[in-house]
Amino acid sequence: MSFFSKAGIGVGGWQLSPPRIRFPFVNELRRYSWDKFRHDLIAGATLTLVSIPQAIGFALILGLPAMPVILAVVVGGFFSALFFSSYHHVFGPTTSVFLITAATLAANASLMSRLGLSPLQLAAYLALMIGVMQFIAGMFNFGEVTKFISRSVVVGYTTAIGVLLMASQLGNGMGFAIQPGEPFRDTLRQVGEALGGGSFSWWAIGIAVLTLVIFEGIKFLRPTWPEPLIGLGSLAIAARVFAYFHPALPFDLVKITASLPQFSPLPPLGKQLDILHETAGSAIAIAIIGMLEATAITKSLAARSGQHLDPNQELMGMGAGNLAVGLFGLPPASSSFTRSAVNLQSGAVTQLSSMLSSGAVLLIILFLTPVFNYIPVPALAAHLIRVGYKLINRSQIRVSTRSTRSDAVVFFATLGAALFLKLDVAIYAGIGVALALFLQKTSTPTLVEYTFNESGQLAELRDRSQRPNPQISIIHVEGELFFGAADLFQNQIRRQAEDENIRVFILRMKNARHLDASTVMALESLHDYLRKTGRRLLISGSSPDVTRVLRNSGLLKQIGEENIFPAEINPTIATKRALVRARELLPQKADVRLFYGRPLDSDTGVLKDIGDYDI
């Protein structure tokens, strides 16, 4: 689906078409079979085994009860699958979204107190805002903007998310509490104080280390088994047995209440505007990050499955998922790479696998909730530390830091901003630095004086004293001439114009691109300066686009159409014609030699001997 459709009328052959909302899953049902259902059922069951431990761990990141996060898996996973074109794409809680959400909740404690909101309610409002933005982005094809975001920004941000996730769980893994959303430096300070003051628990550290050993052992011996479920399940059973003999446990357990969260009615419009004003930046950052995650995940899935995807449908699905969780009073979510990969590896063939997994999770939390109440918090913290470590992709970091200096600057700028500033600010900072460096690269046009050599070809004039006619200068302009290059372009041209012996300047703009208003004004200023000093400006080799800008802006009329020489098939003809015009403008005959191309003789196939001409 595209916001623009090809047509024979409209600007440039394109016209607006109204956005359409499609449900790809409905088309799948028309050719569904029992064999497909069997594959989806197996994939959905496997997906369920991974989803619940992940959801409980993400609740620990957010500092909220586990039940709303588990329900976000159920609600978001079901409604998003109705819109997804991908068979394997799974929506649910993710590390990056929950870290930003936790930081947003911590930063808006006073807002929640003033408006009488709970953290869960504010998280639900965030989900609603994010859902609206993502759904509209999918409807109107705005998701394409993600391709303009540097991969170095994404790698730097993902690396920071991994580091922050590990740091945020060090307290739980050592037996003391760190508030969700704490700045990175404060987290490190608290960990250092705990280590120095001995206010940590050896029980917690032992359980965390044991958890990592169990996980790595399962991965080594049975790589296809879900190590989070098996590892946390076995530790929960061990904790239950230990609690039977020692009711006063020396470590904390996960607590999952069986009651479902209640969503309060929306506050009055004035309060909603306050929420929007205070949290819009975070909501936009989460929406952008979600779109980046969805793009990366679905491209990876499509490369492995061979399925053709509609990226805008994936964004609409994410928007629908966040709208649904927000309306149910649940926290926001995004595309889950781990669960999507598990869905693909488990043999899912349609979007029904995600829906079946949502149903299975719902049944488990309704009837088996007490089983999860004995998972030790240090074990869950170790699981999240392991997840954070996996987010740090050393191969991608090496590429980003060694490819170019600009990529390295973008990577470290994004990483540093994410670690020491707000997470939503970091994504903007990374994008801003990347764009600034890109503009710096593209805003440096080259201006080189050219002349015709003895063979009649344009070549760089290395020694200005050898200029064939000291009164005529040919300046070859190459590069981008948009607003970022206007000042540099004008300064370079003015330096050339300081030589008062030159009476006619020929700007050869064959390779000049993207002329805009700023550069037109620079050319106008140059034209006025030369005219006041009795000199002239000619333009040769201008492309149709450059000529169009000159005409629309009125500069062509000021310079005179007789002084503009559009590009021709032969790349030097326009400049040669400009030289003829330059001779006409000089008060005395110019000693200029023009070398015209030698056409082929139609009879012999040999170059005709035209010779050269003095004008």
DRENKERO-120506 format. One record per residue (C-alpha): x, y, z. Coordinates in steps of 0.2 Angstrom, whole numbers, always signed. Layout:
N
<r u="X" v="Y" w="Z"/>
...
This chain:
615
<r u="+0" v="+0" w="+0"/>
<r u="+7" v="+17" w="-4"/>
<r u="+0" v="+34" w="-1"/>
<r u="+5" v="+39" w="-19"/>
<r u="-1" v="+29" w="-34"/>
<r u="+6" v="+30" w="-52"/>
<r u="-6" v="+39" w="-64"/>
<r u="-6" v="+48" w="-80"/>
<r u="-11" v="+65" w="-72"/>
<r u="-5" v="+75" w="-58"/>
<r u="+12" v="+82" w="-54"/>
<r u="+26" v="+72" w="-62"/>
<r u="+14" v="+58" w="-66"/>
<r u="+9" v="+55" w="-48"/>
<r u="-7" v="+59" w="-39"/>
<r u="-14" v="+56" w="-22"/>
<r u="-24" v="+41" w="-18"/>
<r u="-33" v="+38" w="-1"/>
<r u="-24" v="+27" w="+11"/>
<r u="-32" v="+9" w="+13"/>
<r u="-32" v="-2" w="+28"/>
<r u="-30" v="-20" w="+24"/>
<r u="-30" v="-36" w="+35"/>
<r u="-18" v="-48" w="+27"/>
<r u="-22" v="-62" w="+39"/>
<r u="-40" v="-62" w="+32"/>
<r u="-33" v="-67" w="+15"/>
<r u="-23" v="-81" w="+23"/>
<r u="-39" v="-89" w="+30"/>
<r u="-46" v="-91" w="+12"/>
<r u="-32" v="-104" w="+9"/>
<r u="-29" v="-110" w="+26"/>
<r u="-28" v="-129" w="+30"/>
<r u="-26" v="-141" w="+44"/>
<r u="-8" v="-144" w="+40"/>
<r u="-5" v="-125" w="+42"/>
<r u="-14" v="-125" w="+58"/>
<r u="-3" v="-139" w="+65"/>
<r u="+13" v="-129" w="+61"/>
<r u="+6" v="-113" w="+68"/>
<r u="+0" v="-122" w="+84"/>
<r u="+18" v="-129" w="+87"/>
<r u="+26" v="-112" w="+83"/>
<r u="+13" v="-104" w="+95"/>
<r u="+16" v="-116" w="+109"/>
<r u="+35" v="-113" w="+107"/>
<r u="+33" v="-95" w="+107"/>
<r u="+23" v="-95" w="+123"/>
<r u="+37" v="-104" w="+132"/>
<r u="+49" v="-89" w="+128"/>
<r u="+36" v="-75" w="+130"/>
<r u="+31" v="-77" w="+149"/>
<r u="+49" v="-76" w="+156"/>
<r u="+53" v="-62" w="+145"/>
<r u="+38" v="-52" w="+150"/>
<r u="+41" v="-55" w="+169"/>
<r u="+59" v="-49" w="+166"/>
<r u="+53" v="-33" w="+157"/>
<r u="+42" v="-29" w="+171"/>
<r u="+57" v="-29" w="+182"/>
<r u="+65" v="-16" w="+171"/>
<r u="+49" v="-5" w="+171"/>
<r u="+46" v="-6" w="+190"/>
<r u="+28" v="-11" w="+187"/>
<r u="+18" v="-27" w="+192"/>
<r u="+21" v="-42" w="+180"/>
<r u="+3" v="-45" w="+176"/>
<r u="+1" v="-29" w="+165"/>
<r u="+17" v="-33" w="+155"/>
<r u="+11" v="-51" w="+152"/>
<r u="-6" v="-45" w="+146"/>
<r u="+3" v="-33" w="+134"/>
<r u="+10" v="-49" w="+126"/>
<r u="-8" v="-56" w="+125"/>
<r u="-17" v="-40" w="+119"/>
<r u="-3" v="-32" w="+108"/>
<r u="+2" v="-49" w="+100"/>
<r u="-16" v="-53" w="+95"/>
<r u="-21" v="-36" w="+87"/>
<r u="-5" v="-32" w="+79"/>
<r u="-5" v="-49" w="+70"/>
<r u="-21" v="-44" w="+62"/>
<r u="-12" v="-31" w="+52"/>
<r u="+5" v="-38" w="+49"/>
<r u="+10" v="-44" w="+32"/>
<r u="+24" v="-55" w="+39"/>
<r u="+20" v="-72" w="+45"/>
<r u="+33" v="-72" w="+58"/>
<r u="+34" v="-54" w="+65"/>
<r u="+29" v="-54" w="+84"/>
<r u="+24" v="-39" w="+94"/>
<r u="+27" v="-37" w="+112"/>
<r u="+38" v="-29" w="+126"/>
<r u="+56" v="-25" w="+121"/>
<r u="+71" v="-19" w="+130"/>
<r u="+73" v="-2" w="+122"/>
<r u="+55" v="+3" w="+123"/>
<r u="+54" v="-2" w="+142"/>
<r u="+70" v="+7" w="+146"/>
<r u="+64" v="+23" w="+139"/>
<r u="+47" v="+21" w="+146"/>
<r u="+55" v="+18" w="+163"/>
<r u="+65" v="+34" w="+162"/>
<r u="+50" v="+43" w="+156"/>
<r u="+40" v="+38" w="+171"/>
<r u="+54" v="+42" w="+183"/>
<r u="+56" v="+59" w="+175"/>
<r u="+38" v="+63" w="+177"/>
<r u="+34" v="+58" w="+195"/>
<r u="+28" v="+76" w="+199"/>
<r u="+17" v="+76" w="+184"/>
<r u="+9" v="+60" w="+189"/>
<r u="+7" v="+67" w="+207"/>
<r u="-1" v="+83" w="+200"/>
<r u="-13" v="+74" w="+189"/>
<r u="-17" v="+59" w="+200"/>
<r u="-10" v="+46" w="+188"/>
<r u="-2" v="+30" w="+192"/>
<r u="+14" v="+25" w="+183"/>
<r u="+4" v="+11" w="+174"/>
<r u="-9" v="+24" w="+168"/>
<r u="+5" v="+36" w="+161"/>
<r u="+13" v="+21" w="+152"/>
<r u="-4" v="+17" w="+144"/>
<r u="-6" v="+35" w="+138"/>
<r u="+12" v="+34" w="+131"/>
<r u="+6" v="+18" w="+122"/>
<r u="-9" v="+27" w="+115"/>
<r u="+2" v="+41" w="+108"/>
<r u="+14" v="+29" w="+101"/>
<r u="+1" v="+19" w="+93"/>
<r u="-7" v="+34" w="+84"/>
<r u="+10" v="+40" w="+77"/>
<r u="+15" v="+22" w="+71"/>
<r u="-2" v="+18" w="+63"/>
<r u="-3" v="+35" w="+54"/>
<r u="+15" v="+32" w="+48"/>
<r u="+10" v="+15" w="+41"/>
<r u="-6" v="+22" w="+33"/>
<r u="+4" v="+36" w="+24"/>
<r u="+20" v="+28" w="+20"/>
<r u="+30" v="+38" w="+32"/>
<r u="+40" v="+23" w="+38"/>
<r u="+51" v="+26" w="+23"/>
<r u="+60" v="+40" w="+33"/>
<r u="+69" v="+26" w="+43"/>
<r u="+80" v="+22" w="+28"/>
<r u="+88" v="+40" w="+31"/>
<r u="+94" v="+36" w="+48"/>
<r u="+112" v="+30" w="+49"/>
<r u="+115" v="+12" w="+54"/>
<r u="+129" v="+19" w="+65"/>
<r u="+115" v="+28" w="+75"/>
<r u="+106" v="+12" w="+77"/>
<r u="+121" v="+2" w="+82"/>
<r u="+127" v="+15" w="+95"/>
<r u="+109" v="+16" w="+102"/>
<r u="+107" v="-3" w="+103"/>
<r u="+124" v="-4" w="+112"/>
<r u="+119" v="+9" w="+124"/>
<r u="+103" v="+0" w="+128"/>
<r u="+113" v="-16" w="+131"/>
<r u="+124" v="-7" w="+143"/>
<r u="+110" v="+2" w="+152"/>
<r u="+100" v="-14" w="+154"/>
<r u="+115" v="-23" w="+162"/>
<r u="+118" v="-9" w="+173"/>
<r u="+100" v="-7" w="+179"/>
<r u="+100" v="-25" w="+184"/>
<r u="+116" v="-25" w="+194"/>
<r u="+107" v="-20" w="+210"/>
<r u="+94" v="-34" w="+208"/>
<r u="+108" v="-47" w="+205"/>
<r u="+117" v="-41" w="+220"/>
<r u="+103" v="-40" w="+232"/>
<r u="+99" v="-22" w="+233"/>
<r u="+86" v="-10" w="+225"/>
<r u="+90" v="+2" w="+211"/>
<r u="+75" v="+13" w="+206"/>
<r u="+70" v="+10" w="+187"/>
<r u="+75" v="+24" w="+176"/>
<r u="+90" v="+30" w="+186"/>
<r u="+104" v="+39" w="+176"/>
<r u="+118" v="+28" w="+171"/>
<r u="+131" v="+37" w="+182"/>
<r u="+120" v="+36" w="+197"/>
<r u="+118" v="+18" w="+195"/>
<r u="+136" v="+15" w="+194"/>
<r u="+138" v="+26" w="+210"/>
<r u="+126" v="+15" w="+219"/>
<r u="+134" v="-1" w="+214"/>
<r u="+151" v="+6" w="+219"/>
<r u="+144" v="+11" w="+236"/>
<r u="+136" v="-6" w="+239"/>
<r u="+152" v="-15" w="+235"/>
<r u="+162" v="-3" w="+246"/>
<r u="+150" v="-4" w="+260"/>
<r u="+146" v="-22" w="+259"/>
<r u="+128" v="-19" w="+257"/>
<r u="+125" v="-33" w="+245"/>
<r u="+119" v="-51" w="+247"/>
<r u="+130" v="-66" w="+243"/>
<r u="+114" v="-76" w="+241"/>
<r u="+109" v="-65" w="+227"/>
<r u="+126" v="-65" w="+219"/>
<r u="+126" v="-84" w="+220"/>
<r u="+109" v="-86" w="+213"/>
<r u="+113" v="-74" w="+198"/>
<r u="+129" v="-83" w="+194"/>
<r u="+121" v="-100" w="+195"/>
<r u="+107" v="-94" w="+183"/>
<r u="+120" v="-89" w="+170"/>
<r u="+129" v="-106" w="+172"/>
<r u="+112" v="-115" w="+170"/>
<r u="+108" v="-105" w="+154"/>
<r u="+125" v="-107" w="+146"/>
<r u="+125" v="-126" w="+150"/>
<r u="+108" v="-128" w="+142"/>
<r u="+113" v="-118" w="+127"/>
<r u="+129" v="-129" w="+125"/>
<r u="+120" v="-146" w="+128"/>
<r u="+103" v="-142" w="+120"/>
<r u="+104" v="-127" w="+109"/>
<r u="+86" v="-129" w="+103"/>
<r u="+78" v="-129" w="+120"/>
<r u="+71" v="-113" w="+128"/>
<r u="+85" v="-110" w="+141"/>
<r u="+75" v="-95" w="+150"/>
<r u="+60" v="-105" w="+153"/>
<r u="+70" v="-121" w="+158"/>
<r u="+82" v="-111" w="+169"/>
<r u="+70" v="-100" w="+177"/>
<r u="+58" v="-114" w="+180"/>
<r u="+70" v="-125" w="+188"/>
<r u="+76" v="-111" w="+199"/>
<r u="+58" v="-108" w="+204"/>
<r u="+55" v="-126" w="+209"/>
<r u="+71" v="-126" w="+219"/>
<r u="+66" v="-109" w="+228"/>
<r u="+49" v="-117" w="+232"/>
<r u="+57" v="-132" w="+240"/>
<r u="+69" v="-121" w="+249"/>
<r u="+55" v="-110" w="+255"/>
<r u="+46" v="-126" w="+262"/>
<r u="+61" v="-129" w="+274"/>
<r u="+66" v="-110" w="+277"/>
<r u="+50" v="-99" w="+275"/>
<r u="+61" v="-83" w="+278"/>
<r u="+70" v="-83" w="+262"/>
<r u="+86" v="-73" w="+261"/>
<r u="+82" v="-67" w="+243"/>
<r u="+67" v="-59" w="+235"/>
<r u="+55" v="-68" w="+224"/>
<r u="+44" v="-62" w="+209"/>
<r u="+26" v="-58" w="+214"/>
<r u="+13" v="-59" w="+201"/>
<r u="-4" v="-54" w="+206"/>
<r u="-19" v="-63" w="+198"/>
<r u="-30" v="-47" w="+197"/>
<r u="-31" v="-39" w="+180"/>
<r u="-27" v="-21" w="+179"/>
<r u="-41" v="-8" w="+178"/>
<r u="-39" v="+7" w="+166"/>
<r u="-47" v="+23" w="+172"/>
<r u="-56" v="+34" w="+161"/>
<r u="-46" v="+47" w="+152"/>
<r u="-43" v="+63" w="+162"/>
<r u="-51" v="+80" w="+156"/>
<r u="-44" v="+88" w="+140"/>
<r u="-33" v="+100" w="+150"/>
<r u="-24" v="+86" w="+159"/>
<r u="-22" v="+77" w="+143"/>
<r u="-13" v="+92" w="+135"/>
<r u="-2" v="+92" w="+150"/>
<r u="+3" v="+74" w="+147"/>
<r u="+5" v="+77" w="+129"/>
<r u="+17" v="+92" w="+132"/>
<r u="+28" v="+83" w="+145"/>
<r u="+29" v="+66" w="+136"/>
<r u="+28" v="+70" w="+118"/>
<r u="+47" v="+69" w="+115"/>
<r u="+48" v="+52" w="+123"/>
<r u="+33" v="+46" w="+113"/>
<r u="+40" v="+52" w="+97"/>
<r u="+57" v="+44" w="+101"/>
<r u="+49" v="+27" w="+106"/>
<r u="+39" v="+27" w="+90"/>
<r u="+54" v="+31" w="+79"/>
<r u="+64" v="+17" w="+88"/>
<r u="+49" v="+5" w="+86"/>
<r u="+49" v="+9" w="+67"/>
<r u="+68" v="+6" w="+66"/>
<r u="+66" v="-11" w="+75"/>
<r u="+52" v="-16" w="+64"/>
<r u="+61" v="-12" w="+48"/>
<r u="+77" v="-21" w="+54"/>
<r u="+67" v="-36" w="+61"/>
<r u="+56" v="-39" w="+46"/>
<r u="+70" v="-37" w="+33"/>
<r u="+80" v="-50" w="+42"/>
<r u="+64" v="-62" w="+43"/>
<r u="+60" v="-59" w="+25"/>
<r u="+78" v="-63" w="+20"/>
<r u="+77" v="-79" w="+28"/>
<r u="+60" v="-84" w="+24"/>
<r u="+59" v="-77" w="+6"/>
<r u="+42" v="-69" w="+10"/>
<r u="+38" v="-53" w="+1"/>
<r u="+33" v="-40" w="+14"/>
<r u="+24" v="-23" w="+15"/>
<r u="+34" v="-13" w="+27"/>
<r u="+19" v="-1" w="+30"/>
<r u="+8" v="-15" w="+35"/>
<r u="+21" v="-19" w="+49"/>
<r u="+20" v="-1" w="+55"/>
<r u="+1" v="-1" w="+55"/>
<r u="+2" v="-18" w="+65"/>
<r u="+13" v="-10" w="+78"/>
<r u="+2" v="+5" w="+79"/>
<r u="-13" v="-6" w="+81"/>
<r u="-4" v="-16" w="+95"/>
<r u="+1" v="+0" w="+104"/>
<r u="-17" v="+7" w="+103"/>
<r u="-24" v="-9" w="+109"/>
<r u="-13" v="-11" w="+124"/>
<r u="-15" v="+8" w="+128"/>
<r u="-34" v="+6" w="+128"/>
<r u="-33" v="-9" w="+139"/>
<r u="-22" v="+1" w="+151"/>
<r u="-6" v="-8" w="+148"/>
<r u="+12" v="-2" w="+144"/>
<r u="+19" v="+1" w="+126"/>
<r u="+28" v="-12" w="+116"/>
<r u="+37" v="-15" w="+100"/>
<r u="+44" v="-28" w="+88"/>
<r u="+52" v="-42" w="+97"/>
<r u="+68" v="-49" w="+88"/>
<r u="+70" v="-64" w="+100"/>
<r u="+51" v="-69" w="+99"/>
<r u="+50" v="-66" w="+80"/>
<r u="+66" v="-77" w="+77"/>
<r u="+59" v="-91" w="+88"/>
<r u="+42" v="-90" w="+78"/>
<r u="+52" v="-92" w="+62"/>
<r u="+63" v="-106" w="+68"/>
<r u="+48" v="-115" w="+75"/>
<r u="+39" v="-117" w="+58"/>
<r u="+26" v="-104" w="+59"/>
<r u="+17" v="-102" w="+42"/>
<r u="+4" v="-88" w="+45"/>
<r u="+0" v="-74" w="+58"/>
<r u="-11" v="-86" w="+67"/>
<r u="+4" v="-93" w="+77"/>
<r u="+6" v="-76" w="+86"/>
<r u="-13" v="-76" w="+90"/>
<r u="-12" v="-94" w="+96"/>
<r u="+3" v="-89" w="+107"/>
<r u="-7" v="-74" w="+114"/>
<r u="-22" v="-86" w="+119"/>
<r u="-10" v="-99" w="+127"/>
<r u="-2" v="-85" w="+138"/>
<r u="-19" v="-79" w="+143"/>
<r u="-24" v="-97" w="+149"/>
<r u="-7" v="-99" w="+158"/>
<r u="-9" v="-83" w="+168"/>
<r u="-27" v="-87" w="+172"/>
<r u="-23" v="-105" w="+179"/>
<r u="-5" v="-106" w="+182"/>
<r u="+0" v="-89" w="+190"/>
<r u="+6" v="-96" w="+206"/>
<r u="+20" v="-106" w="+197"/>
<r u="+29" v="-90" w="+193"/>
<r u="+29" v="-82" w="+210"/>
<r u="+44" v="-92" w="+216"/>
<r u="+56" v="-86" w="+202"/>
<r u="+70" v="-78" w="+212"/>
<r u="+73" v="-59" w="+207"/>
<r u="+92" v="-62" w="+206"/>
<r u="+89" v="-76" w="+193"/>
<r u="+78" v="-64" w="+183"/>
<r u="+91" v="-50" w="+184"/>
<r u="+104" v="-62" w="+178"/>
<r u="+93" v="-67" w="+163"/>
<r u="+91" v="-48" w="+159"/>
<r u="+110" v="-45" w="+161"/>
<r u="+112" v="-59" w="+148"/>
<r u="+100" v="-51" w="+136"/>
<r u="+109" v="-34" w="+138"/>
<r u="+125" v="-43" w="+134"/>
<r u="+118" v="-50" w="+118"/>
<r u="+112" v="-33" w="+112"/>
<r u="+130" v="-27" w="+111"/>
<r u="+135" v="-33" w="+93"/>
<r u="+154" v="-32" w="+93"/>
<r u="+155" v="-35" w="+74"/>
<r u="+143" v="-21" w="+70"/>
<r u="+153" v="-10" w="+82"/>
<r u="+169" v="-14" w="+74"/>
<r u="+162" v="-9" w="+57"/>
<r u="+154" v="+7" w="+63"/>
<r u="+170" v="+13" w="+72"/>
<r u="+182" v="+8" w="+58"/>
<r u="+173" v="+11" w="+42"/>
<r u="+175" v="+30" w="+42"/>
<r u="+179" v="+44" w="+54"/>
<r u="+161" v="+51" w="+52"/>
<r u="+153" v="+34" w="+57"/>
<r u="+164" v="+33" w="+72"/>
<r u="+159" v="+50" w="+78"/>
<r u="+141" v="+46" w="+75"/>
<r u="+143" v="+30" w="+85"/>
<r u="+151" v="+37" w="+100"/>
<r u="+140" v="+53" w="+100"/>
<r u="+125" v="+42" w="+100"/>
<r u="+132" v="+30" w="+113"/>
<r u="+138" v="+44" w="+125"/>
<r u="+121" v="+53" w="+123"/>
<r u="+111" v="+37" w="+128"/>
<r u="+122" v="+34" w="+143"/>
<r u="+123" v="+51" w="+150"/>
<r u="+108" v="+60" w="+143"/>
<r u="+90" v="+55" w="+141"/>
<r u="+87" v="+40" w="+130"/>
<r u="+74" v="+50" w="+119"/>
<r u="+87" v="+64" w="+118"/>
<r u="+100" v="+52" w="+112"/>
<r u="+91" v="+46" w="+97"/>
<r u="+89" v="+64" w="+91"/>
<r u="+107" v="+68" w="+95"/>
<r u="+113" v="+53" w="+85"/>
<r u="+102" v="+58" w="+70"/>
<r u="+107" v="+76" w="+71"/>
<r u="+126" v="+72" w="+72"/>
<r u="+124" v="+60" w="+57"/>
<r u="+115" v="+73" w="+47"/>
<r u="+127" v="+87" w="+51"/>
<r u="+142" v="+77" w="+45"/>
<r u="+133" v="+72" w="+30"/>
<r u="+128" v="+90" w="+26"/>
<r u="+146" v="+95" w="+29"/>
<r u="+152" v="+82" w="+16"/>
<r u="+140" v="+87" w="+3"/>
<r u="+141" v="+105" w="+6"/>
<r u="+159" v="+108" w="-1"/>
<r u="+158" v="+111" w="-19"/>
<r u="+174" v="+112" w="-29"/>
<r u="+178" v="+127" w="-40"/>
<r u="+193" v="+124" w="-52"/>
<r u="+199" v="+136" w="-66"/>
<r u="+199" v="+127" w="-83"/>
<r u="+206" v="+131" w="-100"/>
<r u="+206" v="+122" w="-117"/>
<r u="+222" v="+113" w="-120"/>
<r u="+231" v="+110" w="-136"/>
<r u="+220" v="+96" w="-141"/>
<r u="+204" v="+106" w="-138"/>
<r u="+199" v="+98" w="-122"/>
<r u="+195" v="+106" w="-106"/>
<r u="+208" v="+104" w="-93"/>
<r u="+213" v="+111" w="-76"/>
<r u="+223" v="+127" w="-77"/>
<r u="+237" v="+124" w="-64"/>
<r u="+247" v="+140" w="-68"/>
<r u="+236" v="+156" w="-69"/>
<r u="+250" v="+165" w="-78"/>
<r u="+247" v="+153" w="-92"/>
<r u="+229" v="+158" w="-94"/>
<r u="+226" v="+160" w="-113"/>
<r u="+217" v="+176" w="-111"/>
<r u="+219" v="+186" w="-94"/>
<r u="+203" v="+194" w="-97"/>
<r u="+192" v="+178" w="-97"/>
<r u="+191" v="+165" w="-83"/>
<r u="+182" v="+148" w="-84"/>
<r u="+177" v="+142" w="-67"/>
<r u="+172" v="+124" w="-67"/>
<r u="+159" v="+121" w="-52"/>
<r u="+156" v="+103" w="-46"/>
<r u="+145" v="+97" w="-31"/>
<r u="+130" v="+100" w="-22"/>
<r u="+124" v="+119" w="-22"/>
<r u="+110" v="+118" w="-9"/>
<r u="+108" v="+130" w="+6"/>
<r u="+122" v="+121" w="+15"/>
<r u="+135" v="+126" w="+2"/>
<r u="+129" v="+143" w="-3"/>
<r u="+141" v="+153" w="+9"/>
<r u="+156" v="+143" w="+4"/>
<r u="+151" v="+144" w="-15"/>
<r u="+149" v="+163" w="-14"/>
<r u="+166" v="+165" w="-4"/>
<r u="+176" v="+155" w="-16"/>
<r u="+168" v="+164" w="-31"/>
<r u="+171" v="+181" w="-23"/>
<r u="+190" v="+176" w="-21"/>
<r u="+191" v="+172" w="-39"/>
<r u="+183" v="+189" w="-43"/>
<r u="+196" v="+199" w="-34"/>
<r u="+207" v="+198" w="-49"/>
<r u="+201" v="+214" w="-58"/>
<r u="+210" v="+210" w="-74"/>
<r u="+197" v="+197" w="-77"/>
<r u="+182" v="+205" w="-86"/>
<r u="+172" v="+190" w="-90"/>
<r u="+168" v="+175" w="-78"/>
<r u="+161" v="+159" w="-86"/>
<r u="+154" v="+147" w="-73"/>
<r u="+154" v="+130" w="-80"/>
<r u="+140" v="+122" w="-70"/>
<r u="+138" v="+105" w="-79"/>
<r u="+141" v="+95" w="-64"/>
<r u="+132" v="+107" w="-51"/>
<r u="+117" v="+99" w="-43"/>
<r u="+102" v="+104" w="-32"/>
<r u="+103" v="+123" w="-34"/>
<r u="+91" v="+131" w="-22"/>
<r u="+86" v="+148" w="-16"/>
<r u="+101" v="+151" w="-6"/>
<r u="+113" v="+148" w="-20"/>
<r u="+103" v="+158" w="-32"/>
<r u="+104" v="+173" w="-20"/>
<r u="+123" v="+170" w="-20"/>
<r u="+124" v="+170" w="-39"/>
<r u="+113" v="+186" w="-39"/>
<r u="+125" v="+194" w="-27"/>
<r u="+140" v="+189" w="-38"/>
<r u="+131" v="+196" w="-54"/>
<r u="+127" v="+212" w="-45"/>
<r u="+145" v="+214" w="-39"/>
<r u="+153" v="+210" w="-56"/>
<r u="+141" v="+222" w="-65"/>
<r u="+145" v="+236" w="-53"/>
<r u="+163" v="+234" w="-57"/>
<r u="+160" v="+234" w="-76"/>
<r u="+162" v="+215" w="-78"/>
<r u="+151" v="+201" w="-84"/>
<r u="+145" v="+184" w="-78"/>
<r u="+141" v="+170" w="-90"/>
<r u="+134" v="+152" w="-86"/>
<r u="+138" v="+137" w="-97"/>
<r u="+133" v="+119" w="-96"/>
<r u="+118" v="+121" w="-85"/>
<r u="+107" v="+106" w="-83"/>
<r u="+88" v="+107" w="-86"/>
<r u="+85" v="+107" w="-67"/>
<r u="+98" v="+122" w="-65"/>
<r u="+91" v="+131" w="-80"/>
<r u="+73" v="+129" w="-73"/>
<r u="+78" v="+136" w="-56"/>
<r u="+87" v="+151" w="-64"/>
<r u="+71" v="+154" w="-74"/>
<r u="+59" v="+152" w="-60"/>
<r u="+69" v="+163" w="-48"/>
<r u="+70" v="+177" w="-61"/>
<r u="+90" v="+176" w="-61"/>
<r u="+90" v="+171" w="-79"/>
<r u="+81" v="+187" w="-84"/>
<r u="+93" v="+197" w="-74"/>
<r u="+109" v="+189" w="-81"/>
<r u="+101" v="+188" w="-99"/>
<r u="+96" v="+173" w="-109"/>
<r u="+110" v="+177" w="-121"/>
<r u="+122" v="+174" w="-107"/>
<r u="+116" v="+157" w="-102"/>
<r u="+122" v="+142" w="-112"/>
<r u="+112" v="+126" w="-107"/>
<r u="+121" v="+109" w="-108"/>
<r u="+122" v="+100" w="-124"/>
<r u="+127" v="+82" w="-129"/>
<r u="+145" v="+87" w="-132"/>
<r u="+150" v="+92" w="-115"/>
<r u="+162" v="+106" w="-121"/>
<r u="+151" v="+114" w="-134"/>
<r u="+141" v="+125" w="-121"/>
<r u="+158" v="+132" w="-114"/>
<r u="+164" v="+135" w="-132"/>
<r u="+149" v="+145" w="-136"/>
<r u="+151" v="+155" w="-119"/>
<r u="+169" v="+159" w="-125"/>
<r u="+162" v="+166" w="-141"/>
<r u="+150" v="+177" w="-131"/>
<r u="+164" v="+182" w="-120"/>
<r u="+174" v="+189" w="-135"/>
<r u="+159" v="+199" w="-140"/>
<r u="+158" v="+207" w="-123"/>
<r u="+176" v="+212" w="-122"/>
<r u="+181" v="+229" w="-129"/>
<r u="+195" v="+222" w="-139"/>
<r u="+197" v="+205" w="-149"/>
<r u="+202" v="+191" w="-137"/>
<r u="+215" v="+179" w="-142"/>
<r u="+205" v="+163" w="-139"/>
<r u="+207" v="+147" w="-149"/>
<r u="+192" v="+136" w="-150"/>
<r u="+194" v="+118" w="-154"/>
<r u="+178" v="+110" w="-161"/>
<r u="+175" v="+91" w="-161"/>
<r u="+180" v="+82" w="-177"/>
<r u="+164" v="+73" w="-184"/>
<r u="+166" v="+56" w="-194"/>
<r u="+166" v="+57" w="-212"/>
<r u="+150" v="+47" w="-217"/>
<r u="+159" v="+39" w="-233"/>
<r u="+176" v="+35" w="-226"/>
<r u="+172" v="+33" w="-207"/>
<r u="+188" v="+44" w="-204"/>
<r u="+188" v="+60" w="-193"/>
<r u="+186" v="+75" w="-204"/>
<r u="+200" v="+88" w="-203"/>
<r u="+190" v="+103" w="-198"/>
<r u="+205" v="+113" w="-190"/>
<r u="+204" v="+126" w="-177"/>
<r u="+198" v="+144" w="-178"/>
<r u="+203" v="+161" w="-170"/>
<r u="+190" v="+173" w="-164"/>
